[in-house]
Amino acid sequence: MSLVAQSTVSQSPFGAGLRLTDDRLDIAEAVLAGAWRTLRAAGFGEAEVQALFDQIADRPEDLARRLRKMANAAG
C-alpha cells in the first residue's frame, strides 16, 4: 500500500480492525449505488429499498454468511 493510501485509510463502521482505503470505499459505494438502481428498476419503491438496506445494516453477519453461501454454490 502506498504512503498516500495509508494516510487516507478511513475509519470503518464494519468492525474493529477492518479499514477501507478511499479507492476501495469508492468501489464499494459504486456497487451499492448499482444495487439501489437495480432494485428500483425491478419495481421496488424507494422506501422498500431503504428498508432493505436498513435490514442488511442491522444484520451484517447474516448477510456475509448468505453471500458466502451463494458465492460458494456458484463456484
N, CA and C of each residue as an Amber inpcrd file, in Angstrom:
protein
   225
   0.8590000  -1.1740000   0.0000000   0.0000000   0.0000000   0.0000000
   0.8980000   1.2280000   0.0000000   0.5630000   2.1820000  -0.8320000
   1.3730000   3.3920000  -0.9290000   1.2040000   4.2590000   0.3150000
   2.1190000   5.2010000   0.4770000   2.0260000   6.1110000   1.6180000
   0.7640000   6.9510000   1.5460000   0.3720000   7.3280000   0.3380000
  -0.8490000   8.1230000   0.1790000  -2.0530000   7.2930000   0.6040000
  -2.1230000   6.0520000   0.1440000  -3.2470000   5.1900000   0.5000000
  -3.2750000   4.9310000   1.9990000  -2.1070000   4.7450000   2.6080000
  -2.0510000   4.5160000   4.0420000  -2.5620000   5.7290000   4.8060000
  -2.2620000   6.9060000   4.3140000  -2.6760000   8.1090000   5.0330000
  -4.1470000   8.4300000   4.8470000  -4.7980000   7.8070000   3.8590000
  -6.2070000   8.0820000   3.6070000  -7.1060000   6.9380000   4.0400000
  -6.5910000   6.0600000   4.8740000  -7.4050000   4.9430000   5.3460000
  -8.5550000   5.4930000   6.1760000  -9.7540000   5.0440000   5.8500000
 -10.9570000   5.5360000   6.5240000 -11.2690000   4.6960000   7.7490000
 -11.8530000   5.3370000   8.7380000 -12.3950000   4.5830000   9.8600000
 -13.5780000   3.7900000   9.3320000 -13.6920000   2.5360000   9.7270000
 -14.7330000   1.6930000   9.1820000 -15.8120000   1.3950000  10.2040000
 -17.0680000   1.5090000   9.7900000 -18.1590000   1.1140000  10.6740000
 -18.4000000  -0.3820000  10.6390000 -17.6030000  -1.1260000   9.8550000
 -17.8600000  -2.5460000   9.6190000 -17.2610000  -3.4600000  10.6630000
 -16.5260000  -2.9440000  11.6090000 -15.9790000  -3.7910000  12.6450000
 -14.5580000  -3.4050000  12.9770000 -14.1470000  -3.8130000  14.1410000
 -12.8060000  -3.4890000  14.6090000 -11.7640000  -4.1050000  13.6860000
 -10.7900000  -3.3040000  13.3270000  -9.6810000  -3.8040000  12.5260000
  -9.9130000  -3.7740000  11.0300000 -11.1480000  -3.6090000  10.5820000
 -11.4160000  -3.5760000   9.1520000 -11.4330000  -2.1270000   8.6970000
 -10.5230000  -1.8070000   7.8010000 -10.4350000  -0.4370000   7.2950000
 -10.3950000  -0.4900000   5.7660000 -11.0340000   0.4690000   5.1550000
 -11.0520000   0.5580000   3.7060000 -10.2890000   1.7940000   3.2740000
  -9.4410000   1.6310000   2.2540000  -8.7980000   2.8050000   1.6810000
  -9.8530000   3.5580000   0.8830000  -9.5790000   4.8250000   0.5860000
 -10.5530000   5.6390000  -0.1350000 -10.9540000   5.0180000  -1.4700000
 -10.0030000   4.4360000  -2.2060000 -10.3440000   3.8650000  -3.5080000
 -11.2470000   2.6470000  -3.3540000 -11.0120000   1.8270000  -2.3410000
 -11.8710000   0.6620000  -2.1180000 -13.2480000   1.0920000  -1.6120000
 -13.2910000   2.1340000  -0.8170000 -14.5670000   2.6660000  -0.3620000
 -15.3730000   3.2050000  -1.5490000 -14.7130000   3.8700000  -2.4790000
 -15.3840000   4.3600000  -3.6910000 -15.9830000   3.2050000  -4.4850000
 -15.2400000   2.1140000  -4.6060000 -15.7330000   0.9410000  -5.3330000
 -16.9590000   0.3620000  -4.6280000 -16.8780000   0.2110000  -3.3100000
 -17.9960000  -0.3410000  -2.5430000 -19.2360000   0.5450000  -2.6790000
 -19.0490000   1.8510000  -2.6220000 -20.1870000   2.7660000  -2.7670000
 -20.7950000   2.6660000  -4.1600000 -19.9720000   2.4930000  -5.1870000
 -20.4880000   2.3460000  -6.5510000 -21.2970000   1.0590000  -6.6900000
 -20.8290000  -0.0110000  -6.0710000 -21.5640000  -1.2810000  -6.1130000
 -22.9110000  -1.1350000  -5.4210000 -22.9170000  -0.4920000  -4.2430000
 -24.1760000  -0.2990000  -3.5220000 -25.1310000   0.6080000  -4.2880000
 -24.6030000   1.6290000  -4.9350000 -25.4500000   2.5050000  -5.7560000
 -26.0480000   1.7170000  -6.9160000 -25.2630000   0.8220000  -7.4990000
 -25.7690000  -0.0350000  -8.5700000 -26.8710000  -0.9570000  -8.0790000
 -26.6990000  -1.4960000  -6.8730000 -27.7370000  -2.3500000  -6.2920000
 -29.0200000  -1.5490000  -6.0780000 -28.8550000  -0.3250000  -5.5840000
 -30.0180000   0.5520000  -5.3750000 -30.7610000   0.7740000  -6.6990000
 -30.0180000   1.1360000  -7.7480000 -30.6460000   1.3890000  -9.0550000
 -31.3020000   0.1250000  -9.6070000 -30.6710000  -1.0280000  -9.4280000
 -31.2170000  -2.2890000  -9.9200000 -32.5320000  -2.6220000  -9.2280000
 -32.5590000  -2.4680000  -7.9180000 -33.7950000  -2.7410000  -7.1820000
 -34.9060000  -1.7800000  -7.5830000 -34.5620000  -0.5150000  -7.7640000
 -35.5670000   0.4690000  -8.1940000 -36.0860000   0.1100000  -9.5920000
 -35.1930000  -0.2930000 -10.4930000 -35.5990000  -0.6700000 -11.8490000
 -36.4580000  -1.9360000 -11.8370000 -36.2730000  -2.7810000 -10.8300000
 -37.0530000  -4.0150000 -10.7090000 -38.4230000  -3.7730000 -10.0840000
 -38.7070000  -2.5150000  -9.7600000 -40.0270000  -2.1750000  -9.2620000
 -40.1390000  -1.9450000  -7.7680000 -39.0410000  -2.0420000  -7.0540000
 -39.0730000  -1.7440000  -5.6220000 -39.2130000  -0.2380000  -5.4420000
 -40.0540000   0.1560000  -4.5030000 -40.1920000   1.5660000  -4.1830000
 -38.9880000   2.0460000  -3.3890000 -38.7970000   3.3550000  -3.3650000
 -37.6520000   3.9170000  -2.6510000 -37.6650000   3.5250000  -1.1760000
 -38.8410000   3.5720000  -0.5550000 -38.9430000   3.2040000   0.8570000
 -38.6200000   1.7200000   1.0640000 -39.0190000   0.8710000   0.1150000
 -38.7140000  -0.5560000   0.2210000 -37.2130000  -0.8150000   0.1310000
 -36.5580000  -0.1180000  -0.7980000 -35.1180000  -0.2860000  -0.9510000
 -34.4020000   0.2020000   0.3040000 -34.8190000   1.3450000   0.8290000
 -34.2070000   1.8580000   2.0470000 -34.4020000   0.8850000   3.2040000
 -35.6020000   0.3190000   3.3170000 -35.8710000  -0.6500000   4.3920000
 -34.9960000  -1.8920000   4.2330000 -34.7930000  -2.3340000   3.0090000
 -33.9280000  -3.4860000   2.7560000 -32.4940000  -3.1910000   3.1610000
 -31.9830000  -2.0410000   2.7750000 -30.6230000  -1.6420000   3.1560000
 -30.5070000  -1.5200000   4.6780000 -31.5570000  -1.0050000   5.3320000
 -31.5500000  -0.8970000   6.7880000 -31.5050000  -2.2780000   7.4380000
 -32.2840000  -3.2250000   6.9080000 -32.2750000  -4.5890000   7.4430000
 -30.8940000  -5.2140000   7.3020000 -30.2790000  -5.0210000   6.1580000
 -28.9420000  -5.5630000   5.9190000 -27.9420000  -4.9470000   6.8930000
 -28.0370000  -3.6430000   7.1020000 -27.1200000  -2.9620000   8.0090000
 -27.2770000  -3.4540000   9.4370000 -28.4880000  -3.8460000   9.8090000
 -28.7420000  -4.3290000  11.1640000 -28.2220000  -5.7440000  11.3940000
 -28.0020000  -6.5080000  10.3000000 -27.5660000  -7.9020000  10.4460000
 -26.4170000  -8.2260000   9.4950000 -25.2750000  -7.5630000   9.6310000
 -24.1820000  -7.7790000   8.6740000 -23.6380000  -9.2100000   8.6870000
 -23.6640000  -9.8870000   9.8380000 -23.1510000 -11.2540000   9.8930000
 -24.0290000 -12.1960000   9.0650000 -25.3610000 -12.0130000   9.1520000
 -26.2730000 -12.8350000   8.3720000 -26.0400000 -12.6250000   6.8820000
 -25.8730000 -11.3780000   6.4890000 -25.6410000 -11.0710000   5.0800000
 -24.3390000 -11.6960000   4.5980000 -23.2830000 -11.5470000   5.3670000
 -21.9890000 -12.1120000   4.9690000 -22.0920000 -13.6230000   4.8080000
 -22.7760000 -14.2780000   5.7290000 -22.9430000 -15.7390000   5.6520000
 -23.7210000 -16.1340000   4.3940000 -24.8060000 -15.4080000   4.0910000
 -25.6030000 -15.7180000   2.8910000 -24.8170000 -15.4710000   1.6210000
 -24.0540000 -14.3750000   1.5680000 -23.2670000 -14.0760000   0.3710000
 -22.1790000 -15.1210000   0.1480000 -21.5200000 -15.5640000   1.2330000
 -20.5070000 -16.6250000   1.0910000 -21.1360000 -17.9010000   0.5710000
 -22.3140000 -18.2550000   1.0780000 -23.0120000 -19.4610000   0.6460000
 -23.3470000 -19.3800000  -0.8460000 -23.8550000 -18.2260000  -1.2930000
 -24.1880000 -18.0520000  -2.7120000 -22.9410000 -18.1010000  -3.5790000
 -21.8650000 -17.4720000  -3.1340000 -20.6200000 -17.4670000  -3.9050000
 -20.0450000 -18.8670000  -4.0160000 -20.0960000 -19.6290000  -2.9320000
 -19.5750000 -20.9930000  -2.9550000 -20.4120000 -21.9070000  -3.8360000
 -21.7280000 -21.6910000  -3.8600000 -22.6170000 -22.5060000  -4.6910000
 -22.3840000 -22.2130000  -6.1740000 -22.0730000 -20.9550000  -6.4960000
 -21.8650000 -20.5630000  -7.8970000 -20.5080000 -21.0170000  -8.4020000
 -19.5490000 -21.1910000  -7.5000000 -18.1700000 -21.5010000  -7.8840000
 -17.9730000 -22.9320000  -8.1130000
